[in-house]
């Protein structure tokens, strides 16, 4: 599955990027764990529970260069293999890869970005089961761009992007070709505004269905010492579609409250785009539309989130809240409207103890909690999930960390297998020769 993406350009770019090893930073870690659970199949309460063991072995890595390198590289991955003791469950591969290569020679105004994103999402989002419920979503994009300086504070930028989105079941696999253009004016060293326009052709591989999408928006960006914010305001439409005009509004802000805490806010309104290309910024952000319920669907989205980060000495914590609403218009899908709502809250914290001599001890503790609520209005279904856990870490040395954890998961609602609960115990080891990952 997902085997149509040309990976060889990534290999060539990686070889080129490591030619200057002095500017290259890398890290890697090996991990192994075994988890004992009282509900290995995550069956519903009515079906009864079967206990069992889950084995997970994997490797994580990251590789990056300085952002101003001729070939700026940022590569992060986490891959593993999961085995289940229950013989009727399929063993699974765990995959997560994010890669960006930006070729930016200082002698020209030409830039070339090559981007790759591989991740896994739920095969069936209407069930709370996570065991044997994975599908791959792969995005590969090539984005050449060129800018012309009109003055010391203004420029014109044009870009073309080709993106291939491969979804494992092929229901929403598609090609996206986009042309973008923008005029940018730098107000100061911290602030700039721009006018941008883009046109995209979206073709679904399985059915041959095509859409042309047009966007025009105004962007205002500010990067200060304590505060960063970005505002996009404009319009989007699907060409030849009925009632497809949509306001595009994106606003994000993050502020350092003090030396230890950061607070942020994000809001988005517009189409749940398969790819979002900003001609005002150096890099392109890939946004996978794995939310599509039907094959030929481009959904409208309204979402917001807030977060609070705290890091001080040996204590770290983060709390975030988010809400999303997805709506597929009748003229854009298969003749009926689909509404989905999602709400969630996450909390995580970690703490490293000190010994009697006020040095870092070998022990640390981490806690996490997540609550999510999803509503599928077409089927009149609702799913609520509560899950949390606590983990005790033991740092044998700079490279080796052993851990022991307890977790609990409870799901309720009206969907398939929605009434389920699970308790588990996990032990494992992580070996990172260079430390830190």
ZAMARGU-4260 file (C-alpha; in steps of 0.2 Angstrom, whole numbers, plus 5000, padded with zeros to 4 digits):
<rodrens>
0) 5000/5000/5000 | 5005/5018/4997 | 5019/5012/4986 | 5017/5024/4972 | 5028/5038/4980
5) 5045/5041/4972 | 5057/5040/4987 | 5073/5041/4977 | 5073/5060/4977 | 5074/5059/4996
10) 5089/5048/4996 | 5098/5059/4984 | 5095/5074/4994 | 5100/5065/5010 | 5116/5060/5003
15) 5119/5078/4997 | 5115/5085/5014 | 5127/5075/5023 | 5142/5080/5013 | 5145/5094/5025
20) 5145/5084/5041 | 5151/5099/5052 | 5134/5107/5049 | 5124/5091/5052 | 5116/5086/5069
25) 5108/5069/5072 | 5102/5058/5085 | 5094/5040/5086 | 5086/5029/5099 | 5082/5010/5101
30) 5067/5005/5111 | 5059/4989/5117 | 5044/4986/5128 | 5031/4973/5133 | 5013/4978/5139
35) 5001/4967/5148 | 4983/4972/5146 | 4966/4965/5152 | 4958/4968/5136 | 4970/4965/5121
40) 4956/4965/5108 | 4948/4981/5115 | 4931/4972/5115 | 4915/4979/5121 | 4910/4976/5139
45) 4896/4965/5132 | 4908/4954/5123 | 4919/4951/5138 | 4938/4954/5140 | 4953/4943/5135
50) 4970/4948/5143 | 4986/4947/5133 | 5003/4954/5130 | 5009/4967/5117 | 5027/4968/5112
55) 5034/4984/5103 | 5052/4986/5096 | 5057/5001/5086 | 5069/5015/5082 | 5067/5034/5082
60) 5079/5046/5074 | 5081/5064/5069 | 5093/5073/5058 | 5094/5092/5054 | 5106/5105/5048
65) 5106/5124/5051 | 5091/5133/5044 | 5102/5144/5033 | 5112/5130/5025 | 5112/5128/5006
70) 5102/5112/5008 | 5092/5114/5024 | 5087/5097/5030 | 5075/5092/5044 | 5071/5073/5045
75) 5062/5065/5060 | 5056/5047/5060 | 5049/5034/5072 | 5046/5016/5066 | 5043/5000/5075
80) 5035/4983/5075 | 5020/4978/5086 | 5016/4959/5090 | 5000/4953/5099 | 5000/4937/5109
85) 4982/4934/5103 | 4984/4924/5087 | 4969/4931/5078 | 4976/4948/5079 | 4987/4954/5065
90) 5004/4961/5069 | 5007/4979/5064 | 5020/4991/5058 | 5021/5008/5067 | 5026/5022/5055
95) 5029/5040/5057 | 5041/5050/5045 | 5042/5069/5042 | 5056/5076/5030 | 5059/5093/5022
100) 5073/5097/5011 | 5075/5116/5006 | 5088/5120/4992 | 5092/5138/4994 | 5108/5144/4985
105) 5113/5161/4990 | 5118/5166/4973 | 5101/5165/4966 | 5083/5169/4970 | 5077/5151/4966
110) 5071/5139/4980 | 5067/5121/4979 | 5057/5112/4993 | 5055/5093/4993 | 5043/5087/5007
115) 5038/5070/5013 | 5025/5065/5027 | 5021/5047/5031 | 5009/5044/5046 | 4995/5033/5052
120) 4977/5037/5056 | 4962/5027/5061 | 4956/5015/5047 | 4938/5017/5054 | 4936/5033/5065
125) 4918/5027/5070 | 4925/5014/5082 | 4936/5017/5097 | 4946/5002/5094 | 4965/5006/5090
130) 4971/4988/5089 | 4971/4983/5070 | 4964/4999/5065 | 4978/5008/5056 | 4980/5015/5038
135) 4994/5024/5030 | 4993/5042/5023 | 5008/5047/5013 | 5011/5065/5006 | 5025/5069/4994
140) 5027/5086/4987 | 5040/5096/4976 | 5039/5115/4977 | 5050/5126/4966 | 5048/5145/4969
145) 5057/5161/4963 | 5056/5178/4970 | 5060/5195/4963 | 5066/5210/4974 | 5057/5226/4969
150) 5065/5236/4982 | 5074/5233/4999 | 5057/5230/5007 | 5046/5223/4994 | 5046/5207/4983
155) 5036/5196/4971 | 5036/5178/4974 | 5029/5164/4963 | 5028/5145/4966 | 5022/5129/4958
160) 5019/5114/4968 | 5015/5096/4964 | 5009/5085/4978 | 5004/5066/4978 | 4993/5060/4992
165) 4992/5041/4994 | 4980/5034/5006 | 4981/5016/5010 | 4963/5012/5005 | 4964/5023/4989
170) 4947/5031/4994 | 4955/5049/4995 | 4971/5047/4986 | 4974/5061/4974 | 4986/5073/4964
175) 4986/5091/4968 | 4994/5104/4956 | 4995/5122/4962 | 5001/5139/4956 | 5003/5153/4968
180) 5009/5171/4967 | 5011/5184/4980 | 5017/5202/4984 | 5026/5205/5000 | 5030/5221/5009
185) 5041/5221/5025 | 5035/5235/5036 | 5049/5232/5049 | 5062/5219/5054 | 5048/5211/5064
190) 5032/5214/5053 | 5027/5211/5035 | 5011/5210/5025 | 5007/5201/5008 | 4994/5199/4995
195) 4992/5181/4989 | 4983/5171/4976 | 4983/5153/4971 | 4974/5140/4960 | 4974/5121/4963
200) 4969/5106/4953 | 4964/5092/4963 | 4961/5075/4955 | 4956/5059/4964 | 4965/5044/4958
205) 4952/5031/4961 | 4938/5039/4952 | 4946/5052/4941 | 4935/5066/4949 | 4943/5083/4947
210) 4940/5100/4957 | 4948/5117/4953 | 4950/5127/4969 | 4955/5146/4969 | 4960/5156/4984
215) 4965/5174/4987 | 4970/5181/5004 | 4979/5195/5014 | 4992/5190/5026 | 5000/5200/5040
220) 5014/5192/5051 | 5023/5198/5066 | 5038/5190/5074 | 5043/5199/5090 | 5054/5196/5105
225) 5039/5189/5116 | 5025/5188/5104 | 5022/5180/5087 | 5006/5181/5077 | 5000/5178/5059
230) 4983/5183/5051 | 4976/5177/5034 | 4960/5184/5028 | 4952/5180/5011 | 4941/5170/5000
235) 4941/5152/4993 | 4930/5144/4980 | 4928/5128/4970 | 4927/5132/4952 | 4910/5127/4944
240) 4903/5122/4961 | 4887/5128/4968 | 4887/5139/4984 | 4906/5135/4986 | 4912/5152/4991
245) 4920/5152/5008 | 4928/5164/5019 | 4947/5160/5023 | 4952/5165/5040 | 4967/5159/5049
250) 4974/5167/5065 | 4988/5161/5076 | 4997/5169/5091 | 5009/5163/5104 | 5017/5174/5118
255) 5030/5171/5131 | 5021/5175/5147 | 5038/5174/5157 | 5054/5165/5156 | 5045/5148/5160
260) 5028/5149/5151 | 5021/5151/5134 | 5002/5153/5129 | 4995/5151/5111 | 4979/5152/5101
265) 4975/5146/5084 | 4959/5148/5074 | 4955/5142/5056 | 4940/5143/5044 | 4940/5137/5026
270) 4942/5122/5016 | 4950/5107/5024 | 4963/5108/5011 | 4974/5093/5005 | 4989/5105/5004
275) 4992/5123/5011 | 5005/5132/5001 | 5011/5149/5008 | 5020/5160/4995 | 5025/5172/5009
280) 5035/5160/5019 | 5050/5150/5015 | 5043/5133/5018 | 5027/5124/5013 | 5016/5116/5026
285) 5008/5099/5021 | 4991/5096/5028 | 4984/5079/5025 | 4965/5078/5022 | 4963/5061/5030
290) 4946/5066/5037 | 4936/5063/5021 | 4922/5051/5024 | 4918/5048/5006 | 4930/5047/4991
295) 4926/5063/4982 | 4924/5075/4996 | 4932/5092/5000 | 4926/5097/5017 | 4924/5114/5025
300) 4932/5116/5042 | 4931/5127/5057 | 4943/5124/5071 | 4951/5132/5086 | 4964/5127/5099
305) 4973/5134/5114 | 4988/5128/5123 | 4999/5132/5138 | 5017/5126/5140 | 5027/5127/5156
310) 5045/5122/5158 | 5056/5127/5173 | 5071/5117/5180 | 5066/5099/5181 | 5047/5102/5178
315) 5038/5102/5162 | 5020/5103/5158 | 5008/5106/5144 | 4989/5108/5142 | 4979/5110/5126
320) 4961/5111/5121 | 4954/5110/5103 | 4938/5109/5094 | 4934/5105/5076 | 4919/5105/5065
325) 4919/5097/5047 | 4906/5099/5034 | 4905/5092/5017 | 4895/5102/5005 | 4882/5093/4994
330) 4889/5100/4978 | 4906/5094/4982 | 4904/5076/4987 | 4891/5062/4983 | 4875/5071/4985
335) 4873/5072/5004 | 4879/5082/5018 | 4891/5076/5032 | 4894/5085/5048 | 4907/5080/5061
340) 4911/5088/5078 | 4927/5084/5088 | 4932/5091/5105 | 4947/5086/5115 | 4958/5091/5130
345) 4976/5085/5133 | 4987/5086/5148 | 5005/5080/5150 | 5019/5083/5163 | 5036/5076/5168
350) 5047/5079/5183 | 5065/5074/5187 | 5069/5071/5205 | 5085/5077/5214 | 5096/5068/5226
355) 5102/5073/5243 | 5116/5083/5235 | 5104/5093/5224 | 5110/5084/5209 | 5098/5076/5196
360) 5093/5059/5203 | 5091/5043/5192 | 5072/5044/5194 | 5059/5054/5185 | 5040/5053/5184
365) 5028/5058/5169 | 5009/5058/5169 | 4997/5061/5154 | 4978/5062/5151 | 4967/5064/5136
370) 4948/5066/5134 | 4940/5066/5116 | 4922/5068/5110 | 4917/5064/5092 | 4900/5066/5085
375) 4895/5059/5068 | 4879/5068/5064 | 4874/5058/5048 | 4873/5041/5058 | 4868/5050/5074
380) 4883/5042/5083 | 4894/5049/5097 | 4910/5043/5105 | 4919/5048/5121 | 4936/5042/5126
385) 4945/5045/5143 | 4963/5039/5144 | 4977/5042/5156 | 4993/5035/5163 | 5008/5037/5174
390) 5026/5032/5170 | 5041/5030/5182 | 5058/5033/5173 | 5075/5026/5179 | 5090/5034/5170
395) 5104/5021/5172 | 5116/5032/5163 | 5116/5046/5149 | 5111/5033/5136 | 5099/5021/5144
400) 5082/5024/5152 | 5071/5011/5159 | 5053/5014/5163 | 5037/5006/5171 | 5020/5013/5168
405) 5001/5010/5172 | 4987/5016/5160 | 4968/5016/5159 | 4957/5019/5145 | 4938/5020/5145
410) 4926/5023/5130 | 4908/5026/5129 | 4895/5031/5116 | 4883/5025/5103 | 4896/5019/5090
415) 4902/5001/5086 | 4911/4994/5100 | 4910/5011/5109 | 4907/5004/5126 | 4924/4997/5131
420) 4937/4999/5145 | 4955/4993/5147 | 4969/4993/5160 | 4987/4989/5156 | 5005/4988/5164
425) 5020/4992/5153 | 5039/4990/5156 | 5053/4994/5143 | 5070/5001/5140 | 5076/5015/5128
430) 5094/5016/5122 | 5100/5033/5115 | 5119/5032/5113 | 5120/5051/5110 | 5107/5055/5123
435) 5092/5067/5123 | 5080/5059/5111
</rodrens>
